[in-house]
Amino acid sequence: MANVLTITHKRRTFTDKSTISDVSIGAEKICIFLEDKDRALKDTMAITEVEKLKVYGETCIPYGVYEVAITLSAAFGIWLPLVLDTKGFKGIRIHKGNDKSDTLGCLLTGTKETKDYVSGSTAAFEKLLYILLNHLTMDSAIAQKLVTIHKNGKVGTKEFGELFTKSKVIGQKIIIDIIK
């Protein structure tokens, strides 16, 4: 049986440009996410309905429960969390960024917010990445080393990939539950 880490992603601030959410694991608030505008999509909708309501580059992913994996991003050239099987969307990553111009459906990390903007993105991303890596490897020292390698961006890609692949524990799983 898999050992599951559940991330709760509670959307709470809605504007005509973006959505801001609280991100927690258990009772601990980890960071905030900024996403595109919420158009009330749900993972229970038919794909045709999702595609009808979705505006490319201006819509956050549907409410629902998704698995998260850490994979090499072709777009960024570094290892990033990937939200899997998001109906009507592809390549949804969790990454650093500050506003709508930094996302095409992805989840941007932050620690502070103003309207349609998050700051503290790097610190929030590194905190969340450490938690995810610690869960997947079950080794805090390796998780910290991986976060340090990740800070080097593309330079650390090969080293990160080799260490992460070698250290990942079979049966560890991460899910994200997107709620309102």
Backbone hydrogen bonds, N-H to C=O, Kabsch-Sander energy under -0.5 kcal/mol:
donor,donor_aa,acceptor,acceptor_aa,energy
3,N,171,G,-1.8
4,V,2,A,-0.7
5,L,173,K,-2.6
6,T,4,V,-0.5
7,I,5,L,-0.6
7,I,175,I,-2.9
8,T,6,T,-0.5
8,T,24,S,-3.3
9,H,7,I,-0.6
9,H,177,D,-2.8
10,K,8,T,-0.6
10,K,22,D,-2.7
11,R,9,H,-0.8
11,R,179,I,-2.8
12,R,20,I,-2.6
13,T,20,I,-2.1
14,F,12,R,-0.5
15,T,18,S,-2.7
19,T,35,E,-2.0
20,I,13,T,-2.5
21,S,33,F,-2.3
22,D,10,K,-2.4
23,V,31,C,-2.5
24,S,8,T,-2.6
25,I,28,E,-2.3
28,E,25,I,-1.8
29,K,27,A,-0.6
30,I,23,V,-3.2
31,C,23,V,-1.3
32,I,110,G,-2.4
33,F,21,S,-1.8
34,L,108,L,-2.0
35,E,19,T,-2.6
37,K,17,K,-0.6
39,R,37,K,-0.5
43,D,63,Y,-2.6
45,M,42,K,-1.8
49,E,46,A,-0.6
50,V,46,A,-2.1
51,E,47,I,-2.7
52,K,48,T,-1.5
53,L,49,E,-1.8
54,K,50,V,-2.2
56,Y,54,K,-0.5
58,E,55,V,-2.5
60,C,37,K,-2.6
63,Y,41,L,-2.9
64,G,178,I,-1.0
66,Y,176,I,-2.5
68,V,174,I,-2.6
69,A,82,L,-2.4
71,T,69,A,-0.6
71,T,80,L,-2.2
73,S,71,T,-0.5
73,S,78,I,-2.8
74,A,72,L,-0.5
77,G,73,S,-2.5
80,L,71,T,-2.7
82,L,69,A,-3.7
83,V,92,I,-3.2
84,L,67,E,-3.0
84,L,82,L,-0.6
87,K,85,D,-0.8
89,F,86,T,-2.4
92,I,83,V,-0.5
93,R,91,G,-0.7
94,I,81,P,-1.9
95,H,93,R,-0.6
95,H,107,L,-2.3
97,G,109,T,-0.5
100,K,116,D,-0.5
102,D,99,D,-2.7
103,T,100,K,-1.5
107,L,93,R,-2.6
108,L,34,L,-2.4
108,L,106,C,-0.6
109,T,95,H,-1.8
110,G,32,I,-1.6
111,T,119,S,-3.2
112,K,119,S,-1.6
114,T,117,Y,-2.2
117,Y,114,T,-2.0
118,V,98,N,-2.5
119,S,112,K,-2.2
124,A,120,G,-2.2
125,F,121,S,-2.7
126,E,122,T,-2.6
127,K,123,A,-2.0
128,L,124,A,-2.4
129,L,125,F,-3.1
130,Y,126,E,-2.2
131,I,127,K,-1.9
132,L,128,L,-2.5
133,L,129,L,-3.0
134,N,130,Y,-2.9
135,H,131,I,-1.9
136,L,132,L,-2.4
137,T,133,L,-2.4
138,M,134,N,-1.9
143,A,139,D,-2.5
144,Q,140,S,-2.4
145,K,141,A,-2.1
146,L,142,I,-2.7
147,V,143,A,-2.2
148,T,144,Q,-2.3
149,I,145,K,-2.6
150,H,146,L,-2.6
151,K,147,V,-1.6
152,N,149,I,-1.6
153,G,150,H,-2.5
155,V,152,N,-1.4
156,G,153,G,-1.1
157,T,154,K,-1.3
160,F,156,G,-3.2
161,G,157,T,-2.9
162,E,158,K,-2.4
163,L,159,E,-2.3
164,F,160,F,-3.2
165,T,161,G,-2.4
166,K,162,E,-2.0
167,S,163,L,-1.9
168,K,164,F,-1.9
169,V,136,L,-3.0
172,Q,169,V,-1.5
173,K,3,N,-2.6
174,I,68,V,-0.6
175,I,5,L,-2.7
176,I,66,Y,-3.0
177,D,7,I,-3.1
178,I,64,G,-3.2
178,I,176,I,-0.7
179,I,9,H,-2.4
179,I,177,D,-0.6
